């Protein structure tokens, strides 16, 4: 095998293959000024190269999705902690049998919130069924953060209908693996939250937010702000679970204090069924099933 020191003497694809072979031998990768910059992880991970890494995280998912015809997405957010109905029922049965009061409380909460998992699954299935009947340029693809819970549910519903699904995963200290319902060719991983959130909006034709925690709120309010400030084309913003969202967010306080305008409240639609969520999007775009 040619040595890494010879890497500048052969074409770029050979340089990358040689680097992979070097790693495959288990040899430690040492800094080398003669290594091609693009094939030098030591160099690419320097703090000064952050701008280049931004560009790579912007370009890779964009080019791949463009090449696969993913032009329009419906983004689904929500808690990573919710379980499907069958799993929640099983956990409740186990907790009841154990006599553990704390485990029972957790299982009861999961069982209660499983309706949101099933709602996201059914909603995505409706979108996929519609999309598969459309010409390629009009298809809508379900896009999520690629993780468990509501994200898994939405990817699952679309996958069960036979449609490809997108997952924009994030590298976390406790590794988050993509859920099994994300199409492998559309399963992306990000280091930067900012670039990940940008990709959520680049192709989004609607946002459907299910109950969730800080991450869901972060993503929701960023999109509301972009639409309110007219930095992006208006899209439907649908909040699934009206009791949850109205209990969590008393937006009338903002209106009463004059920090938002009355028309800002119209940016949001509250729904409680998968059918109503899909109907809100269809009405916004005047979509008709084939």
Secondary structure, 3 states (H helix, E strand, C coil): CCCHHHHHHCCHHHHHHHHHHHHHCCCCCCCCCCCCHHHCHHHHCCHHHHHHHHHHHHHHHHHHHHHCCCCCEEEEECCCCCCCHHHHHHHHHHHHHHCCHHHHHHHHHHHHHHHHHHHHHHHHHHHHHHHHCCCHHHCCEEEECCCCCHHHHHHHHHHHCCCCCEEEEECCCCCCCCCCCCCHHHEEEECCHHHHHHHHHHCEEEEEECCCCHHHHHHHHHHHHHHHCCCCCCCEEEEECHHHHHHHCCHHHHHHCCCCCHHHHHHEEEECCHHHHHHHHHHHHCCCCC
